[in-house]
Amino acid sequence: MRRIEIYDKTRRSPASSPSRGVGRRREPIERIADRMGGRVLRDGEEAVMEIVMPVSENTTHGTVDLCGLDVLEKRHLEVLFPDVERLEDIEPGRFLFFDVETTGLSQGAGTRFFLIGLLESMEGEMRFVQYFLPNLGSEPLFLRIIAQRFGRRRILVSYNGKCFDYNVMRNRFVMNGLEMEAENAAPLHLDLLYSSRRLWKGFCPDFTLSTVERLVLEYRRRRDIPGELIPDVYFRYLGGSDESGELESVLEHNRDDVFSLFALLIRGVRAVGDGCEGEKERIRGVNAVSLADMLFRIGRTTEAKRVLLVRAEEAEAAVRLGLLCKRERSFEEALQHFGTLLRGAGPVSRYVFACTEMAKIYEHAVGDFETALSYAERARDRLRRRGVLYPENGRQGAGVETMHEVERRITRLLGKCERRKERGV
């Protein structure tokens, strides 16, 4: 790379002198850099604006303290990202949080990214950096600078970045004949969209970043520009419009996005830690069943059960606990959890499921055919009532016995009860 000159606001750069024939698009970026405490990096006629902002230890984002990355324990990260390999490589200083603003939502070759926000740990301190592309002719310099940042890091953190941001970036590198990561073509990438969907399922109507940060982080942006308007702001800037207030809103929008990534990762790790420790009050804002399923998936059954016990009175948790205890042959405990489903209000399918499971345990594990028969008959009665009230709804739901299957169970149990009476048992 040729030497990069840094714009000095005390003098006019030769590249920006009117005598060189540069149009009026070039000057606004220098004024914006002055106002926002940034600087302009130059390589010949190419220019990129850089803004660097240190992040203090007492910084908060909504209700989350943006403390150091040392809180990100590997055993909690493996719960959030079970599909990610090489988690043993995780070290706090190797994280790079990133978010880009683009000229459109397509991932085609014509879509460019013109702004990237990066949050990284440098020498034990967090630092936020933004790079802005003031004109399309400076894209090669823009990409070379970004490549230097990504080449130093191995752990990328994004929100839907695996499907969108990262692909748009790679496309632009390919179109310019550049390498994005010189040392590692496949960096470790943690995408917070998927873990957020699991942890806060049922708490958010959708999982756009703005919704999650509002409901999970309780963060309210001071002024924000809707994401769909951002490409228009950039195109107006390229056309020579000096609406710098709008552009500054885009920069602030991008900064909020990146800080939300940091806060969401900390919030997610703490939720896993609280759940594994059985912290009843602190686990309230998390979908306990989803968290337990995440723990089951990586074989941490004891912690999964502890999470479910916090919400044992809730139907979904009772279902999981009942099946878990049944698999562990803790039949008395399983019966208690299935009994919770019978006492609570809920759909017919859940009631029939509980009766069926209890009938199975009494028949095959306990050997009490009479009690098993009573639960099978309760399931039949509930199905009959449903058939009278809703005759058009013949399906009962996945995993729930049909009327025919319940009748077969009752017939079999009647036979077993009769044979036992004949033997005088």
N, C-alpha and C positions, 0 to 999 in steps of 0.2 A: 504494500500500500504506500502511496506517496504520502509525504508529510502532511498532516492535517493542521491547518492553521485555525486558531481560535479567534473568533470575532471579539474585538476590543471595542467597547462602546465609547471609548474616549477618542477614537479616530475612525475615519471612514476607510473600510477595506477597499483595496484597488478593485476587487471583483464587483463591488457594489457602486462604484463611481459612475455618475451619469455619463462621463465621457466614454465609458465602455459600452454604452448602449443598453444597459440593463433596464427593464421596464419597471413599472410601479408595483409589480407583485413582490419584488425582492425586499422592499423596505418594511412592510408590515411585520414580517417575522422578526426583524431586529427590534422593533418597538415592543412586540409581545415578549421577546426574550428579556428585554430590560424590565418590563413591568412584573414579570413572573420570576425574576431572579435567575434566569437561565443564561445560556450562552449559545453562540452559533459556531458550529464546527465546520470548517471549510477544507475542501481539497480541490484546488483550482476553482472552476466555476460551480462546483457542487457544494451544497450547504445543507446542514441538518441542525435543528435546534435540540439542545440537550438541557434538561432541567434535573437537578440533583437536590434531593431533600432528605436530610437525616431523620430517622424515626426514633424519638426518645423512648426510654423504658416505660414511662408512665402514660403513653399514648393509649387511648381507648377508641373503640369503634363500636358504637352502640353500647351493649352491655358487656362487651368482651375487652379484657385488658390485653393489649398486644405485647405480651411479654416475650422473652427470648424463645428461640426454637428448641431449647433444651427440654421443654415440656413434652415434646413430641416423642413419646416412648414407642419403640418399635413394636412391642406387643399390642399396643392399641392401634397403631397404623395398619398392622396386618389384619385387623378386624375390619377397618374401613376400606381397605384395598386388597381383598383376598385374591384377586386375579393378577396382582402385580408381583413379578419375580424380582429377585435381587434386593429385597428389602433390607437384607443384612448390610447393604452398602450405604444405608442412610446415615448421614452425619449432618448436624445442624447447618454447618457452613456451606453445604452443597445444594441448598434449596434455592430455587428461582421461581417466584410467583410472577405470572405474566398474563397480560390481556391486551388485545389489539382492537383498534377501530378500523373498519374497512369501508370501501366504497360501495359495498352491497352485500347481500346475504348469500350470493352464489359462491361456490368454490371453484368456478371456472377460471381460465387463464386471464380473463379480463378484470377480475376482481383484485384490487390492490389493498394493502394495509398501509395506512399513512401515519399511524400513531401507535406506539407500543409503550406500555407501562410495565416496569420491572421492579420487583421488591426482592432484595437479596441481603444476605449477611456478609459483611466485609469486615474482617478482623474483629469479629465478635459483636459488631454493631449492625443494626438494620438500616438499610438505605434504599430510598425510593428514587428511581430514575425513569425519565420519559424521553423518548426520541420522537421528534415530529418531522415529517417530510414536507417542506414548504413548496416544493415543485417536483413534478414527475421526473425531470431530468436529473435530479439528485438521488434517484433510487439506488444506484450502485453503491454510493457512499453510505446511504442509510442502511443497506443490507450488510455491508462490510462491518460497520460498527456493531450491528446487532449480532453478527456471527461471532465477534470477539466475546460478547457477553455469554452467548449460549455455548461457546466452546469451552468456557471455564466451568460450567455447571453440568451436573448429571441428573439432578432431580427437578423436574419441571412440575409446577402446580398450576392448574387452570380450572376453569368452569366451562365444561363443554369444549375444552380446547383440543381434545383428541379428535373430535369430529369436525371442528370448524377452524379455530384460530391457527392451530399448528399446521393444518393442511394448506390454508391460504398462504401462510408464511413459506412453506416448502415450495409451493407453486411459483412464488415470486423469485425465490432463489434459483430454481431450475430455469425459469424464463430468462434470468440474467446470467446464467452460466456460472453460478457461484455455489459453494458448499456451505450448508447451514451449520453443520457440526463437523469440524475437521478431525476431531479426535474420537468422536463417538457418534455413529450415524443413527443409533437407536437409544436415546437417553431414557432414563426412568421417568415415567410420566404419571402423576397422580391427578386424576380428573375428579373434582369434588361434586360434579353433578350426580354421579351414580350413588355415592355414599349419602348425599343429602336426600335423595329420593327414598332411601331405605330408612334413615334415621328419623326423618320428619314426615313420613307417610301419614296422611290423615290430618296433619297440622297445617299444611299449605295447599291452597286450591290449585296451584301450579308450581313449577319449579324453575321459573325464570330467576335469574340472580336477584333482581330487584324485589321479587316477592319473598324469597328466602331471607334476604338481609333484613327486610322489614319485619317479618314474623318470627324469625329465629334469632337474629342479632339485635332486633329492636332498634335498627338504625334508620334514621330519617335524613335524607339528603337535604341540604340547605337550599340548593337550587340545582335542578337537574334538567337536562335536555333529553327528551325521548330518543331512544336508540335509533328509531327509524328515520329521524331527522338529521342524524349526524352526517351521512353522506352528502346531503344537500348543502350543509354548512361548509364542508370541505370544497365542494365544487364551486360554491360562490367565492370562497377564498382564492381558489385557483384562477377564477375569472377576473380577479382584480378587486373584488369587494373588500373594503377595509372594515368589515363588521367583526372587529377583534373580540368584542364581548361574547359573541356566539362561539368563537373558536376557543376562548378561555373556558367556556362552559363545557365544551367537549373535552378539554384537558382535565377539568375537574371531574367529569363523569368517568373518565378512564381511571383517574386516581382512586375514586371511590370503589370502582370495580376491583382493583388490585388489592386494596386494603380489606375489602370484603372477603377475598380469597384467604388472606392470612387469618382473619377472624373466624371464618367458617372452619378452617382446618383445626385451629385451637379449640373451638367450640365442639367439634366432632370428637376430637381426642379426649376432651374432658368428659363428654357424654359417655363414651365407652368406659373410661376409668370409673366414673360414678356408678355405671350399671354393673360393672364387674365386682365392685365393692358392695353392691346392694344398697346404695344410698337412696332411700325411698323418696325423700323430698327433692333431691337434686336431679332425679331421673324423670320428673314430671313432664318435662317438655319434649320427651323423646318417645318414639314408637317402640315400646318395650319388646313387642313380639318380633318386630323386624330386627332389633338389636340381638335378640336371642337367636334368631335364625342365622344372623351373621356369625355369631359365636359357634353355633352348631356346625356351620359350614367348615370351620377350620379345626373342629374337634375339641373345642373347649366347652364340654358339656356341663361341667360343674358350674362354671360362671354363667352359662346360658340359663340354667335352672334357677340360679340366684336372681337373675334379672326378671324371670317370669314370676317368681314368688312375690316380688314387689307388687305385681299387678294381678295376683291370683284371683281376685274377685271379678276380674273382667273376662268376658267370654272367650276372646281369642287366646288369652294367656291360659285360661283353664283348659282349653282344647289341647294346646301344646303340652302343658304339664301332665294332663291325663295320659296322652299318648307316650310321653317320655317315661312316666312312672310304669306304665304297662310294659314298655320295652325293657325296663330295668327289673321287671317282675316285682315291683313294689305295688301290689294289687290293691291293698287297702288304701294307700295314698291316691292311687289312680281313681278309685271309686269316689273319693271325696271330691276330687276335681271335676269329674263328670257329673257328680251330684250338683255342683254349683251351676251347671248349665240347665239343669231341670228347674231350679228355683228361680232363675232369672228370666226376665222377659226376652223374647227373641223370636226369630223365625222358626217355622215348623221344622225345617231341615236340621237346625241345631238341636232341637229337642229330640227328634228321631235319632240323630247321630249319638247323642248321649245315652239314650235308652238302649240302643243297639250295642254300644261298647260295654255298658254295664251288664247287659245280658250275656255277652261273650265271656266276660271275666267270671261271672257267677257260674256259667256253664262249664267252661274249660279249665279254669284255674281253681275255683273254690269247690266246684262240684255240687252246688246248690241249684238243682234244676227248677225247683218251684219258684225261687226268687228270680232266676233268669227268665222263666216263663212270664212272671208278672211284668217285667220290664219290656219284654217283647210285645205283650198285649197292650201296654201303655203306648208303645210306638204305633201299633196298629190302630188304636182308638184315635190317636192324634191325626194319623193319615186319613182315616175315614172322615173325620170332621172337616179336614181340609178338602177332601174330595166333594163333600156336600156343599161347602161354601164356595169353592173355586174349582168346579168340575173341569174347566178348560185347561187348568194348569196340571198336567200329568207328571212333569219332571220335578224331582225333589231336590236336585242339586248334586254336584259331584261328591262321591264318597258316601252318599246316603242311600240306604236300602230302599227299594221300591216296595209297594204293597205286596207284590208277588213274593219277593224275597223274605219279607217279614212273616208272611203266612207260612212259608216253608220252614222258617225257624220255629214258629209256634208249633207246627205239626210235629217237628222233630222233638221238641222239648216235651210236648204232651206224651209222645211215645216213651221218652226216657223216664218221665214221671210215672207212667203206668207200669213200666217194667220194674221200676224200683219198688212200687207198691206190691207187685206180684211176688217179688222176692222177700217182701217183708222188711225191707231196709228202712 
